[in-house]
Amino acid sequence: MPTDPRARAAAMDYLRHIDVSRESAAFDVPAEVHRAFRDETGMTFARWRYAARMRIARDLLVGGARPGAVARRVGYAHLPSFSTAFTRLHGLSPREFQERESEV
């Protein structure tokens, strides 16, 4: 989480509304907020949002939530879109990830 007050406020607002499916343009923030994210986290705001969604999704899957419910919870309207995004980051589908984690 960034410490810059405006960047932190944007992050908290995003996290409070993470379950709302929206285009990245619909969640627009000023350029100085983008700079603060890049400077403090090493990620663009868009990349941070993606990472936050996938981190929350991972935690929910480990907790036993069904992939379809997780997809909706992190703002994906369609399970296949969520599955593609999750697999791209983790190298495993949500179901495979969940099965692997339940074996540990």
N, C-alpha and C positions, 0 to 999 in steps of 0.2 A: 504494500500500500504506500502510495506517495505521502509525503508529509506536507507538501505545499497545500495550503488551505483550499484553494479552488480546485486543485486536482483531486484532493481527498474528497471534497464535496461531490465532485462528478463521479468518482468511483463509488461512493456510498449510494448515490442516487441510482447508478447503474445496478448495483447489487440489490437494492430494494425492489427494482423493477425487472430483474433478470428473467422472470418467467414470461415477460411480454415479448412476443416475437416482433422484431422490428428490423428494418434495414439500417445499416450503419449511418446513413445520412440522416435518419430520423433522430439519432442521438448525437447531435452536433454540439461541440464545445469550442470555445475560443482557442485561437492558435497558442496563446500562452499556456493553456492547460495541456495541449498536446506537447509543447516543449517541456513542461514540468514532468510529464509522464516519461518522456524519452530520457531526460536528464536523471531522474530519480530511480527509475525502474529498469532502464536500458531497453524498454519496449515502447512502441507507439501505443497510443490509447486503444486503437483497434486491436492490436496484438494482445494487450493486457486484458481487454474484454474477452477475447477468445480464450486466453489462458484461464481467466476466472471462471468462465462457463465450464470449461473442461475439468477444472479442479473440483468444482462443486459436483459436476456429473460423476466424476470418479469417486468422490466421497459417498454420494448417494448409492452408487452401484455397490460399493463395498458394504454399505449398510443393508443391502438386500433389496433395494427398490427395483422394480421392473424397468427395463430399458425404455419402454414406451412412456412410462410415467416420468422417468428422468428427463427424457427428451423434452416433454412439455414443461417440466419444472425449470429447465435452463433456456427456454425460449424457442425451441424448435417445434414447428407445427407438424413436421413429418419425421417419423422415426428413421427412414432411410437417409435423410439429410443429416440428422444427428449422428447416425452410425458411421457415415462417411467421414464426418469431421472428427469424431472420436478416434476412429481407426487411423486416420492420417496422423494424429498426434501420438497415440499410444502403440500403434502397430498391431493392435488387437481390436476386434469388434467389441462393443459393450458387453455382449453376452460372454464372449471368450474371456474378457477381462474379469468379469464377475465370477466366472467359473474358476479361473486361475487364482483369484483372491480368496475364494472359499476353500481352496485346498491348503492354503498356508496356515 
